[in-house]
Amino acid sequence: MAIKNLRSHLSKEAAGRKNSPLKSAFKYYGKDNIIFLGGGLPMADYFPWEKIEASSPAPPFTTPAGIAEKPSVTGNEVKTILEKGPTGKLDIPLARSLQYGHTDGQPELKEFFREHTEIIHHPPYKEWDIILTIGSTEAWDATLRTFCDPNDYVLVEEHAFSSAIETARALNVNFVPVPMDEYGIIPEKMAKILDNWDSSKPLPKILYTVPTGQNPTGSSLSNERRKEIYALACKYDFIIIEDEPYYFLQMGEYSKEQDATKLPVPTHEQFLKSLVKSFLSIDVEGRVVRLDSCSKVLGPGTRLGWIIAQQELLERYVRVHEVTIQSASGFTQSIVNGLLQRWGQDGYIDWLIGLRKEYTIKRDFTIHCLEKYMPDVVSWTPPVAGMFFTVVIDAAKHPDFATKYDSDPKKLETAIYEKAIEKGALMIPGSWFNVPDCELSKTTKFFYRGTYAAVDLPKLDVGIHRFGDAVKDIFKL
């Protein structure tokens, strides 16, 4: 099956962008037979960094992720030394990475992520590629500018990361919230929205989703739901933007009897088979744009990510980047590439396997704490991926819900939030993540978002205990 030509989905801004004649000249930069006098590029002699050295844990890791024990303890480390001049065969020399050029990303790092994409996702069509970004937040902004004009419609999860919503709101798009349950978007509800669409309005161009370890709910779409949603995308001709910073923090189903610290380390084949299918992996029409990121697996401050999509659409992204970010940080590209090249694809997968074990331990510990400290008015669904968990509270169970809180769940939500802060614990009210104009079903239930990523286990125990006490105080339990 041939991929779809989706240029009709481009925004007027994106469709109208012209190639930069100046940027096109950079293909001649660095060629031995060309004396390049065409750009304002300072000589590498004037860069004040002669060499950068970084130390990292080396595979095979002495602990699952190389996290619990550091190289200084184990002696098991790799050193990455980056210089202006020629370095390792697959290193990016500082003389190049600190220079203008390569808007789409340095070739060595792009090639590593291409190979990584083949190993993990096996895109089923040939005309795909990647470009580097400065993280998924910027990639989402570039996506909106690439596809959406003012007053276009965008499908979104009814609870969504507030910064992502603010990015879209500023560009005057219309949100179409899709109902969710504890397992993510409900395909039947999405189908109903589209089946009954007002024909006087243009159909949505894109769906924005965080399908694995969703922020804020912690929900994850099953393979079956992903297939149903992809079928709707083909039927109604919209593009799926899968924003997947938490994809590799998949922990599997929670088991009360499980001791996560003693789980066997899976083989690479077992690990890869355990991962939920990405939208990219089932995309035969080239209608998925995948946003990947180093933020949750290497470090948020790397400010490095990549976009995977059909080549023709990526070319439009590059035009946006030429007049916005220029390129991802040269320092970051050299350092991250140096590490990944020394780890290799196998070492990187080892690292991801280790991260899964670390997060599984913290997820399981969180659920044990919830079982210990939360009263019966609170419920939860153990997440199978990501950094977040949610606790759901039924306001109707409060003895004074009608009289003291005027039968308004949001007033009770605020009261618990403030009481928890008073006791020294903070979780985020779910209403803060409601998509504008979202017609939430009439319910007395509301939720709070917590994370097990930010603190160690002892502090996690104390924080959940304090939050549970706050709920008990407000409910007079």
Contacts in CASP RR format, 6 or more apart in sequence:
PFRMAT RR
TARGET T0000
AUTHOR 0000-0000-0000
METHOD contacts of the structure
MODEL  1
MAIKNLRSHLSKEAAGRKNSPLKSAFKYYGKDNIIFLGGGLPMADYFPWE
KIEASSPAPPFTTPAGIAEKPSVTGNEVKTILEKGPTGKLDIPLARSLQY
GHTDGQPELKEFFREHTEIIHHPPYKEWDIILTIGSTEAWDATLRTFCDP
NDYVLVEEHAFSSAIETARALNVNFVPVPMDEYGIIPEKMAKILDNWDSS
KPLPKILYTVPTGQNPTGSSLSNERRKEIYALACKYDFIIIEDEPYYFLQ
MGEYSKEQDATKLPVPTHEQFLKSLVKSFLSIDVEGRVVRLDSCSKVLGP
GTRLGWIIAQQELLERYVRVHEVTIQSASGFTQSIVNGLLQRWGQDGYID
WLIGLRKEYTIKRDFTIHCLEKYMPDVVSWTPPVAGMFFTVVIDAAKHPD
FATKYDSDPKKLETAIYEKAIEKGALMIPGSWFNVPDCELSKTTKFFYRG
TYAAVDLPKLDVGIHRFGDAVKDIFKL
1 284 0 8 1.000
1 285 0 8 1.000
3 125 0 8 1.000
3 127 0 8 1.000
3 284 0 8 1.000
3 285 0 8 1.000
3 286 0 8 1.000
3 287 0 8 1.000
3 310 0 8 1.000
4 237 0 8 1.000
4 285 0 8 1.000
4 286 0 8 1.000
4 287 0 8 1.000
5 312 0 8 1.000
6 239 0 8 1.000
6 286 0 8 1.000
6 287 0 8 1.000
6 310 0 8 1.000
6 312 0 8 1.000
6 313 0 8 1.000
7 15 0 8 1.000
7 312 0 8 1.000
9 147 0 8 1.000
9 205 0 8 1.000
9 206 0 8 1.000
9 238 0 8 1.000
9 239 0 8 1.000
10 146 0 8 1.000
10 147 0 8 1.000
10 316 0 8 1.000
11 144 0 8 1.000
11 145 0 8 1.000
11 146 0 8 1.000
11 147 0 8 1.000
11 148 0 8 1.000
11 149 0 8 1.000
11 152 0 8 1.000
12 149 0 8 1.000
13 145 0 8 1.000
13 146 0 8 1.000
13 149 0 8 1.000
14 145 0 8 1.000
14 146 0 8 1.000
14 147 0 8 1.000
14 316 0 8 1.000
14 319 0 8 1.000
14 320 0 8 1.000
15 316 0 8 1.000
17 316 0 8 1.000
17 319 0 8 1.000
17 320 0 8 1.000
17 323 0 8 1.000
18 319 0 8 1.000
19 319 0 8 1.000
20 319 0 8 1.000
20 322 0 8 1.000
20 323 0 8 1.000
22 39 0 8 1.000
23 101 0 8 1.000
23 103 0 8 1.000
23 322 0 8 1.000
25 38 0 8 1.000
25 39 0 8 1.000
26 100 0 8 1.000
26 101 0 8 1.000
28 34 0 8 1.000
28 36 0 8 1.000
29 36 0 8 1.000
29 41 0 8 1.000
29 101 0 8 1.000
30 36 0 8 1.000
39 100 0 8 1.000
40 100 0 8 1.000
41 99 0 8 1.000
41 100 0 8 1.000
42 99 0 8 1.000
44 84 0 8 1.000
44 85 0 8 1.000
44 94 0 8 1.000
44 95 0 8 1.000
44 98 0 8 1.000
44 99 0 8 1.000
47 84 0 8 1.000
47 94 0 8 1.000
47 95 0 8 1.000
47 98 0 8 1.000
49 84 0 8 1.000
49 94 0 8 1.000
49 98 0 8 1.000
50 83 0 8 1.000
50 84 0 8 1.000
51 81 0 8 1.000
51 82 0 8 1.000
51 83 0 8 1.000
51 84 0 8 1.000
51 94 0 8 1.000
52 80 0 8 1.000
52 81 0 8 1.000
52 82 0 8 1.000
52 83 0 8 1.000
52 94 0 8 1.000
52 331 0 8 1.000
52 334 0 8 1.000
52 335 0 8 1.000
53 79 0 8 1.000
53 80 0 8 1.000
53 81 0 8 1.000
53 82 0 8 1.000
54 79 0 8 1.000
54 80 0 8 1.000
54 82 0 8 1.000
54 335 0 8 1.000
54 338 0 8 1.000
54 339 0 8 1.000
55 71 0 8 1.000
55 77 0 8 1.000
55 78 0 8 1.000
55 79 0 8 1.000
55 80 0 8 1.000
56 71 0 8 1.000
56 77 0 8 1.000
56 78 0 8 1.000
56 80 0 8 1.000
56 339 0 8 1.000
56 342 0 8 1.000
56 343 0 8 1.000
57 66 0 8 1.000
57 70 0 8 1.000
57 71 0 8 1.000
57 74 0 8 1.000
57 76 0 8 1.000
57 77 0 8 1.000
57 78 0 8 1.000
58 71 0 8 1.000
58 76 0 8 1.000
58 77 0 8 1.000
58 78 0 8 1.000
58 342 0 8 1.000
58 343 0 8 1.000
59 343 0 8 1.000
59 344 0 8 1.000
59 346 0 8 1.000
59 347 0 8 1.000
59 350 0 8 1.000
59 351 0 8 1.000
60 347 0 8 1.000
60 350 0 8 1.000
61 76 0 8 1.000
61 350 0 8 1.000
61 351 0 8 1.000
61 354 0 8 1.000
62 69 0 8 1.000
62 74 0 8 1.000
62 76 0 8 1.000
63 69 0 8 1.000
64 265 0 8 1.000
64 353 0 8 1.000
64 354 0 8 1.000
64 357 0 8 1.000
64 358 0 8 1.000
65 351 0 8 1.000
65 353 0 8 1.000
65 354 0 8 1.000
65 355 0 8 1.000
65 357 0 8 1.000
65 358 0 8 1.000
66 351 0 8 1.000
66 354 0 8 1.000
67 354 0 8 1.000
67 355 0 8 1.000
67 358 0 8 1.000
71 77 0 8 1.000
78 339 0 8 1.000
78 342 0 8 1.000
78 343 0 8 1.000
80 91 0 8 1.000
80 335 0 8 1.000
80 338 0 8 1.000
80 339 0 8 1.000
80 342 0 8 1.000
81 87 0 8 1.000
82 91 0 8 1.000
82 92 0 8 1.000
82 93 0 8 1.000
82 94 0 8 1.000
82 334 0 8 1.000
82 335 0 8 1.000
82 338 0 8 1.000
83 93 0 8 1.000
83 94 0 8 1.000
84 93 0 8 1.000
84 94 0 8 1.000
84 95 0 8 1.000
85 93 0 8 1.000
85 94 0 8 1.000
85 95 0 8 1.000
86 93 0 8 1.000
87 93 0 8 1.000
90 108 0 8 1.000
90 337 0 8 1.000
90 338 0 8 1.000
90 341 0 8 1.000
91 108 0 8 1.000
91 334 0 8 1.000
91 337 0 8 1.000
91 338 0 8 1.000
91 341 0 8 1.000
92 106 0 8 1.000
92 108 0 8 1.000
92 109 0 8 1.000
92 330 0 8 1.000
92 333 0 8 1.000
92 334 0 8 1.000
92 337 0 8 1.000
92 338 0 8 1.000
93 334 0 8 1.000
94 334 0 8 1.000
96 102 0 8 1.000
96 106 0 8 1.000
97 106 0 8 1.000
97 330 0 8 1.000
97 331 0 8 1.000
97 333 0 8 1.000
97 334 0 8 1.000
98 330 0 8 1.000
98 331 0 8 1.000
100 326 0 8 1.000
100 327 0 8 1.000
101 326 0 8 1.000
101 327 0 8 1.000
102 327 0 8 1.000
103 131 0 8 1.000
103 318 0 8 1.000
103 321 0 8 1.000
103 322 0 8 1.000
103 326 0 8 1.000
103 327 0 8 1.000
104 110 0 8 1.000
104 131 0 8 1.000
104 132 0 8 1.000
104 314 0 8 1.000
104 318 0 8 1.000
104 321 0 8 1.000
104 327 0 8 1.000
105 131 0 8 1.000
105 132 0 8 1.000
105 327 0 8 1.000
105 328 0 8 1.000
105 333 0 8 1.000
106 132 0 8 1.000
106 330 0 8 1.000
106 333 0 8 1.000
106 334 0 8 1.000
106 337 0 8 1.000
108 337 0 8 1.000
108 341 0 8 1.000
109 132 0 8 1.000
109 333 0 8 1.000
109 336 0 8 1.000
109 337 0 8 1.000
109 340 0 8 1.000
110 130 0 8 1.000
110 131 0 8 1.000
110 132 0 8 1.000
110 306 0 8 1.000
112 337 0 8 1.000
112 340 0 8 1.000
112 341 0 8 1.000
112 344 0 8 1.000
112 345 0 8 1.000
113 130 0 8 1.000
113 132 0 8 1.000
113 292 0 8 1.000
113 306 0 8 1.000
114 129 0 8 1.000
114 130 0 8 1.000
115 345 0 8 1.000
116 345 0 8 1.000
116 348 0 8 1.000
117 123 0 8 1.000
117 128 0 8 1.000
117 130 0 8 1.000
117 280 0 8 1.000
117 308 0 8 1.000
119 272 0 8 1.000
119 345 0 8 1.000
119 349 0 8 1.000
120 272 0 8 1.000
120 275 0 8 1.000
120 278 0 8 1.000
121 278 0 8 1.000
121 280 0 8 1.000
121 281 0 8 1.000
121 290 0 8 1.000
121 308 0 8 1.000
122 281 0 8 1.000
123 280 0 8 1.000
123 281 0 8 1.000
123 283 0 8 1.000
123 308 0 8 1.000
124 281 0 8 1.000
124 282 0 8 1.000
124 283 0 8 1.000
124 284 0 8 1.000
125 283 0 8 1.000
125 284 0 8 1.000
125 285 0 8 1.000
125 286 0 8 1.000
125 310 0 8 1.000
127 286 0 8 1.000
127 310 0 8 1.000
127 311 0 8 1.000
127 312 0 8 1.000
128 286 0 8 1.000
128 308 0 8 1.000
128 309 0 8 1.000
128 310 0 8 1.000
128 311 0 8 1.000
129 308 0 8 1.000
129 309 0 8 1.000
129 310 0 8 1.000
129 311 0 8 1.000
129 314 0 8 1.000
130 306 0 8 1.000
130 307 0 8 1.000
130 308 0 8 1.000
130 314 0 8 1.000
131 306 0 8 1.000
131 307 0 8 1.000
131 314 0 8 1.000
131 317 0 8 1.000
131 318 0 8 1.000
131 321 0 8 1.000
132 304 0 8 1.000
132 305 0 8 1.000
132 306 0 8 1.000
132 327 0 8 1.000
132 328 0 8 1.000
132 333 0 8 1.000
133 139 0 8 1.000
133 142 0 8 1.000
133 291 0 8 1.000
133 304 0 8 1.000
133 305 0 8 1.000
133 306 0 8 1.000
133 307 0 8 1.000
133 321 0 8 1.000
133 325 0 8 1.000
133 328 0 8 1.000
134 303 0 8 1.000
134 304 0 8 1.000
134 305 0 8 1.000
134 325 0 8 1.000
134 328 0 8 1.000
134 329 0 8 1.000
135 291 0 8 1.000
135 293 0 8 1.000
135 294 0 8 1.000
135 295 0 8 1.000
135 303 0 8 1.000
135 304 0 8 1.000
135 305 0 8 1.000
136 243 0 8 1.000
136 245 0 8 1.000
136 291 0 8 1.000
136 292 0 8 1.000
136 293 0 8 1.000
136 295 0 8 1.000
136 305 0 8 1.000
137 163 0 8 1.000
137 164 0 8 1.000
137 167 0 8 1.000
138 324 0 8 1.000
138 325 0 8 1.000
139 243 0 8 1.000
139 291 0 8 1.000
139 305 0 8 1.000
139 307 0 8 1.000
140 164 0 8 1.000
140 167 0 8 1.000
140 208 0 8 1.000
140 241 0 8 1.000
140 243 0 8 1.000
140 291 0 8 1.000
141 167 0 8 1.000
142 307 0 8 1.000
142 317 0 8 1.000
142 320 0 8 1.000
142 321 0 8 1.000
142 324 0 8 1.000
143 206 0 8 1.000
143 208 0 8 1.000
143 241 0 8 1.000
143 289 0 8 1.000
143 291 0 8 1.000
143 307 0 8 1.000
143 317 0 8 1.000
144 154 0 8 1.000
144 167 0 8 1.000
144 168 0 8 1.000
144 171 0 8 1.000
144 173 0 8 1.000
145 171 0 8 1.000
145 320 0 8 1.000
146 313 0 8 1.000
146 316 0 8 1.000
146 317 0 8 1.000
146 320 0 8 1.000
147 205 0 8 1.000
147 206 0 8 1.000
147 239 0 8 1.000
148 154 0 8 1.000
148 168 0 8 1.000
148 171 0 8 1.000
148 173 0 8 1.000
148 205 0 8 1.000
148 206 0 8 1.000
150 171 0 8 1.000
150 172 0 8 1.000
150 173 0 8 1.000
151 172 0 8 1.000
151 173 0 8 1.000
151 174 0 8 1.000
152 173 0 8 1.000
152 174 0 8 1.000
152 202 0 8 1.000
152 204 0 8 1.000
152 205 0 8 1.000
153 173 0 8 1.000
153 174 0 8 1.000
153 175 0 8 1.000
153 176 0 8 1.000
153 201 0 8 1.000
153 202 0 8 1.000
153 203 0 8 1.000
153 204 0 8 1.000
153 205 0 8 1.000
154 168 0 8 1.000
154 173 0 8 1.000
154 174 0 8 1.000
154 175 0 8 1.000
154 176 0 8 1.000
154 204 0 8 1.000
154 205 0 8 1.000
154 206 0 8 1.000
154 207 0 8 1.000
154 208 0 8 1.000
155 176 0 8 1.000
155 178 0 8 1.000
155 190 0 8 1.000
155 193 0 8 1.000
155 204 0 8 1.000
155 206 0 8 1.000
155 207 0 8 1.000
155 208 0 8 1.000
155 238 0 8 1.000
156 165 0 8 1.000
156 168 0 8 1.000
156 175 0 8 1.000
156 176 0 8 1.000
156 177 0 8 1.000
156 178 0 8 1.000
156 207 0 8 1.000
156 208 0 8 1.000
156 209 0 8 1.000
156 435 0 8 1.000
157 177 0 8 1.000
157 178 0 8 1.000
157 180 0 8 1.000
157 184 0 8 1.000
157 185 0 8 1.000
157 208 0 8 1.000
157 209 0 8 1.000
157 210 0 8 1.000
157 214 0 8 1.000
157 217 0 8 1.000
157 435 0 8 1.000
158 177 0 8 1.000
158 178 0 8 1.000
158 179 0 8 1.000
158 180 0 8 1.000
158 434 0 8 1.000
158 435 0 8 1.000
158 438 0 8 1.000
158 440 0 8 1.000
159 180 0 8 1.000
159 214 0 8 1.000
159 216 0 8 1.000
159 217 0 8 1.000
159 430 0 8 1.000
159 433 0 8 1.000
159 434 0 8 1.000
159 435 0 8 1.000
160 208 0 8 1.000
160 210 0 8 1.000
160 215 0 8 1.000
160 216 0 8 1.000
160 433 0 8 1.000
160 435 0 8 1.000
161 210 0 8 1.000
161 215 0 8 1.000
161 216 0 8 1.000
161 433 0 8 1.000
162 432 0 8 1.000
162 433 0 8 1.000
164 208 0 8 1.000
164 243 0 8 1.000
165 175 0 8 1.000
165 435 0 8 1.000
165 436 0 8 1.000
168 175 0 8 1.000
168 208 0 8 1.000
169 175 0 8 1.000
169 436 0 8 1.000
175 435 0 8 1.000
175 436 0 8 1.000
175 437 0 8 1.000
175 438 0 8 1.000
176 193 0 8 1.000
176 204 0 8 1.000
177 435 0 8 1.000
177 437 0 8 1.000
177 438 0 8 1.000
177 439 0 8 1.000
178 185 0 8 1.000
178 186 0 8 1.000
178 189 0 8 1.000
178 190 0 8 1.000
178 193 0 8 1.000
178 207 0 8 1.000
179 185 0 8 1.000
179 186 0 8 1.000
179 189 0 8 1.000
179 441 0 8 1.000
180 186 0 8 1.000
180 217 0 8 1.000
180 219 0 8 1.000
181 219 0 8 1.000
182 217 0 8 1.000
182 219 0 8 1.000
182 381 0 8 1.000
183 219 0 8 1.000
183 220 0 8 1.000
183 221 0 8 1.000
183 222 0 8 1.000
183 225 0 8 1.000
184 211 0 8 1.000
184 214 0 8 1.000
184 217 0 8 1.000
184 219 0 8 1.000
184 220 0 8 1.000
184 221 0 8 1.000
184 225 0 8 1.000
185 209 0 8 1.000
185 211 0 8 1.000
185 221 0 8 1.000
185 225 0 8 1.000
185 229 0 8 1.000
187 225 0 8 1.000
187 228 0 8 1.000
187 229 0 8 1.000
187 232 0 8 1.000
190 229 0 8 1.000
190 232 0 8 1.000
191 232 0 8 1.000
194 203 0 8 1.000
194 204 0 8 1.000
194 232 0 8 1.000
194 235 0 8 1.000
194 236 0 8 1.000
197 203 0 8 1.000
203 236 0 8 1.000
203 237 0 8 1.000
203 238 0 8 1.000
204 236 0 8 1.000
204 238 0 8 1.000
205 238 0 8 1.000
205 239 0 8 1.000
206 238 0 8 1.000
206 239 0 8 1.000
206 240 0 8 1.000
206 241 0 8 1.000
207 229 0 8 1.000
207 233 0 8 1.000
207 238 0 8 1.000
207 239 0 8 1.000
207 240 0 8 1.000
207 241 0 8 1.000
208 241 0 8 1.000
208 243 0 8 1.000
209 221 0 8 1.000
209 229 0 8 1.000
209 240 0 8 1.000
209 241 0 8 1.000
209 242 0 8 1.000
209 243 0 8 1.000
210 242 0 8 1.000
210 243 0 8 1.000
210 244 0 8 1.000
210 245 0 8 1.000
210 246 0 8 1.000
211 220 0 8 1.000
211 221 0 8 1.000
211 226 0 8 1.000
211 242 0 8 1.000
211 244 0 8 1.000
211 279 0 8 1.000
212 220 0 8 1.000
212 221 0 8 1.000
212 244 0 8 1.000
212 246 0 8 1.000
212 247 0 8 1.000
212 249 0 8 1.000
212 250 0 8 1.000
212 276 0 8 1.000
212 385 0 8 1.000
212 386 0 8 1.000
213 219 0 8 1.000
213 220 0 8 1.000
213 246 0 8 1.000
213 249 0 8 1.000
213 383 0 8 1.000
213 384 0 8 1.000
213 385 0 8 1.000
213 386 0 8 1.000
213 387 0 8 1.000
213 388 0 8 1.000
214 220 0 8 1.000
214 388 0 8 1.000
215 246 0 8 1.000
215 387 0 8 1.000
215 388 0 8 1.000
215 449 0 8 1.000
216 388 0 8 1.000
216 390 0 8 1.000
216 428 0 8 1.000
216 430 0 8 1.000
216 433 0 8 1.000
216 449 0 8 1.000
217 388 0 8 1.000
217 390 0 8 1.000
217 447 0 8 1.000
217 449 0 8 1.000
218 383 0 8 1.000
218 385 0 8 1.000
218 386 0 8 1.000
218 388 0 8 1.000
218 389 0 8 1.000
218 390 0 8 1.000
218 449 0 8 1.000
219 381 0 8 1.000
219 383 0 8 1.000
220 250 0 8 1.000
220 276 0 8 1.000
220 383 0 8 1.000
220 384 0 8 1.000
220 385 0 8 1.000
220 386 0 8 1.000
221 229 0 8 1.000
221 276 0 8 1.000
222 276 0 8 1.000
223 276 0 8 1.000
223 277 0 8 1.000
226 276 0 8 1.000
226 277 0 8 1.000
226 278 0 8 1.000
226 279 0 8 1.000
226 282 0 8 1.000
227 282 0 8 1.000
229 240 0 8 1.000
229 279 0 8 1.000
230 240 0 8 1.000
230 279 0 8 1.000
230 282 0 8 1.000
230 283 0 8 1.000
230 288 0 8 1.000
232 238 0 8 1.000
233 239 0 8 1.000
233 240 0 8 1.000
233 287 0 8 1.000
234 285 0 8 1.000
234 287 0 8 1.000
238 287 0 8 1.000
239 287 0 8 1.000
239 288 0 8 1.000
239 289 0 8 1.000
240 279 0 8 1.000
240 283 0 8 1.000
240 287 0 8 1.000
240 288 0 8 1.000
240 289 0 8 1.000
241 289 0 8 1.000
241 291 0 8 1.000
242 278 0 8 1.000
242 279 0 8 1.000
242 280 0 8 1.000
242 288 0 8 1.000
242 289 0 8 1.000
242 290 0 8 1.000
242 291 0 8 1.000
243 291 0 8 1.000
244 278 0 8 1.000
244 290 0 8 1.000
244 291 0 8 1.000
244 292 0 8 1.000
244 293 0 8 1.000
245 291 0 8 1.000
245 292 0 8 1.000
245 293 0 8 1.000
245 295 0 8 1.000
245 296 0 8 1.000
246 296 0 8 1.000
246 385 0 8 1.000
246 386 0 8 1.000
246 387 0 8 1.000
247 275 0 8 1.000
247 278 0 8 1.000
247 292 0 8 1.000
247 385 0 8 1.000
248 275 0 8 1.000
248 296 0 8 1.000
248 297 0 8 1.000
248 352 0 8 1.000
248 355 0 8 1.000
248 356 0 8 1.000
249 296 0 8 1.000
249 297 0 8 1.000
249 355 0 8 1.000
249 356 0 8 1.000
249 359 0 8 1.000
249 385 0 8 1.000
249 386 0 8 1.000
249 387 0 8 1.000
250 274 0 8 1.000
250 275 0 8 1.000
250 276 0 8 1.000
250 356 0 8 1.000
250 384 0 8 1.000
250 385 0 8 1.000
250 386 0 8 1.000
251 356 0 8 1.000
251 359 0 8 1.000
251 360 0 8 1.000
251 363 0 8 1.000
251 383 0 8 1.000
251 384 0 8 1.000
251 385 0 8 1.000
251 386 0 8 1.000
252 274 0 8 1.000
252 360 0 8 1.000
252 384 0 8 1.000
252 385 0 8 1.000
253 382 0 8 1.000
253 384 0 8 1.000
254 363 0 8 1.000
254 364 0 8 1.000
254 367 0 8 1.000
254 382 0 8 1.000
254 384 0 8 1.000
256 367 0 8 1.000
258 364 0 8 1.000
260 357 0 8 1.000
260 360 0 8 1.000
260 361 0 8 1.000
260 363 0 8 1.000
260 364 0 8 1.000
261 361 0 8 1.000
263 357 0 8 1.000
263 360 0 8 1.000
265 353 0 8 1.000
265 354 0 8 1.000
265 357 0 8 1.000
266 274 0 8 1.000
266 353 0 8 1.000
268 346 0 8 1.000
268 349 0 8 1.000
268 353 0 8 1.000
271 349 0 8 1.000
271 352 0 8 1.000
271 353 0 8 1.000
271 356 0 8 1.000
272 349 0 8 1.000
276 385 0 8 1.000
278 290 0 8 1.000
279 288 0 8 1.000
279 290 0 8 1.000
280 288 0 8 1.000
280 290 0 8 1.000
280 308 0 8 1.000
286 309 0 8 1.000
286 310 0 8 1.000
288 309 0 8 1.000
289 307 0 8 1.000
289 308 0 8 1.000
289 309 0 8 1.000
289 313 0 8 1.000
290 307 0 8 1.000
290 308 0 8 1.000
290 309 0 8 1.000
291 305 0 8 1.000
291 307 0 8 1.000
292 305 0 8 1.000
292 306 0 8 1.000
292 307 0 8 1.000
292 308 0 8 1.000
293 304 0 8 1.000
293 305 0 8 1.000
293 306 0 8 1.000
294 302 0 8 1.000
294 304 0 8 1.000
294 305 0 8 1.000
294 336 0 8 1.000
295 301 0 8 1.000
295 302 0 8 1.000
295 303 0 8 1.000
295 305 0 8 1.000
296 386 0 8 1.000
296 387 0 8 1.000
297 351 0 8 1.000
297 352 0 8 1.000
297 355 0 8 1.000
298 304 0 8 1.000
298 336 0 8 1.000
298 339 0 8 1.000
302 332 0 8 1.000
302 336 0 8 1.000
303 328 0 8 1.000
303 329 0 8 1.000
303 332 0 8 1.000
304 328 0 8 1.000
304 329 0 8 1.000
304 332 0 8 1.000
304 333 0 8 1.000
304 336 0 8 1.000
305 328 0 8 1.000
307 314 0 8 1.000
307 317 0 8 1.000
309 317 0 8 1.000
321 327 0 8 1.000
340 348 0 8 1.000
343 350 0 8 1.000
343 351 0 8 1.000
359 386 0 8 1.000
359 387 0 8 1.000
359 452 0 8 1.000
359 453 0 8 1.000
361 457 0 8 1.000
362 452 0 8 1.000
362 453 0 8 1.000
362 457 0 8 1.000
362 460 0 8 1.000
363 382 0 8 1.000
363 383 0 8 1.000
363 389 0 8 1.000
363 452 0 8 1.000
365 452 0 8 1.000
365 457 0 8 1.000
365 460 0 8 1.000
365 461 0 8 1.000
366 389 0 8 1.000
366 452 0 8 1.000
366 460 0 8 1.000
366 464 0 8 1.000
367 380 0 8 1.000
367 382 0 8 1.000
367 389 0 8 1.000
369 460 0 8 1.000
369 461 0 8 1.000
369 464 0 8 1.000
369 465 0 8 1.000
370 378 0 8 1.000
370 380 0 8 1.000
370 389 0 8 1.000
370 391 0 8 1.000
370 464 0 8 1.000
372 465 0 8 1.000
373 464 0 8 1.000
373 465 0 8 1.000
373 467 0 8 1.000
373 468 0 8 1.000
373 469 0 8 1.000
374 380 0 8 1.000
374 391 0 8 1.000
374 464 0 8 1.000
374 468 0 8 1.000
374 471 0 8 1.000
375 468 0 8 1.000
375 471 0 8 1.000
375 472 0 8 1.000
375 475 0 8 1.000
375 477 0 8 1.000
377 393 0 8 1.000
377 394 0 8 1.000
377 397 0 8 1.000
377 398 0 8 1.000
377 471 0 8 1.000
377 475 0 8 1.000
377 477 0 8 1.000
378 391 0 8 1.000
378 392 0 8 1.000
378 393 0 8 1.000
378 468 0 8 1.000
378 471 0 8 1.000
379 391 0 8 1.000
379 392 0 8 1.000
379 394 0 8 1.000
380 389 0 8 1.000
380 390 0 8 1.000
380 391 0 8 1.000
380 392 0 8 1.000
381 390 0 8 1.000
382 389 0 8 1.000
383 389 0 8 1.000
387 451 0 8 1.000
387 452 0 8 1.000
387 453 0 8 1.000
388 449 0 8 1.000
388 450 0 8 1.000
388 451 0 8 1.000
389 449 0 8 1.000
389 450 0 8 1.000
389 451 0 8 1.000
389 452 0 8 1.000
390 430 0 8 1.000
390 447 0 8 1.000
390 448 0 8 1.000
390 449 0 8 1.000
390 450 0 8 1.000
391 427 0 8 1.000
391 447 0 8 1.000
391 448 0 8 1.000
391 450 0 8 1.000
391 467 0 8 1.000
392 445 0 8 1.000
392 446 0 8 1.000
392 447 0 8 1.000
393 412 0 8 1.000
393 413 0 8 1.000
393 416 0 8 1.000
393 445 0 8 1.000
393 446 0 8 1.000
393 447 0 8 1.000
393 448 0 8 1.000
393 471 0 8 1.000
394 444 0 8 1.000
394 445 0 8 1.000
395 401 0 8 1.000
395 405 0 8 1.000
395 409 0 8 1.000
395 412 0 8 1.000
395 413 0 8 1.000
395 444 0 8 1.000
395 445 0 8 1.000
395 446 0 8 1.000
396 444 0 8 1.000
397 475 0 8 1.000
398 404 0 8 1.000
398 405 0 8 1.000
398 412 0 8 1.000
398 474 0 8 1.000
398 475 0 8 1.000
399 475 0 8 1.000
399 476 0 8 1.000
401 407 0 8 1.000
401 412 0 8 1.000
401 444 0 8 1.000
405 411 0 8 1.000
405 412 0 8 1.000
405 415 0 8 1.000
407 444 0 8 1.000
409 443 0 8 1.000
409 444 0 8 1.000
409 445 0 8 1.000
409 446 0 8 1.000
410 431 0 8 1.000
410 446 0 8 1.000
412 446 0 8 1.000
412 474 0 8 1.000
413 429 0 8 1.000
413 430 0 8 1.000
413 431 0 8 1.000
413 446 0 8 1.000
413 448 0 8 1.000
414 429 0 8 1.000
415 474 0 8 1.000
416 448 0 8 1.000
416 470 0 8 1.000
416 471 0 8 1.000
416 474 0 8 1.000
417 427 0 8 1.000
417 429 0 8 1.000
417 448 0 8 1.000
419 470 0 8 1.000
419 473 0 8 1.000
419 474 0 8 1.000
420 426 0 8 1.000
420 427 0 8 1.000
420 466 0 8 1.000
420 467 0 8 1.000
420 468 0 8 1.000
420 470 0 8 1.000
420 471 0 8 1.000
422 470 0 8 1.000
423 466 0 8 1.000
423 467 0 8 1.000
423 469 0 8 1.000
423 470 0 8 1.000
423 473 0 8 1.000
424 463 0 8 1.000
424 466 0 8 1.000
425 462 0 8 1.000
425 463 0 8 1.000
425 464 0 8 1.000
425 466 0 8 1.000
425 467 0 8 1.000
425 470 0 8 1.000
427 448 0 8 1.000
427 449 0 8 1.000
427 450 0 8 1.000
427 467 0 8 1.000
428 448 0 8 1.000
428 449 0 8 1.000
428 450 0 8 1.000
429 446 0 8 1.000
429 448 0 8 1.000
430 446 0 8 1.000
430 447 0 8 1.000
430 448 0 8 1.000
430 449 0 8 1.000
431 446 0 8 1.000
433 449 0 8 1.000
434 440 0 8 1.000
448 467 0 8 1.000
452 460 0 8 1.000
455 463 0 8 1.000
471 477 0 8 1.000
END
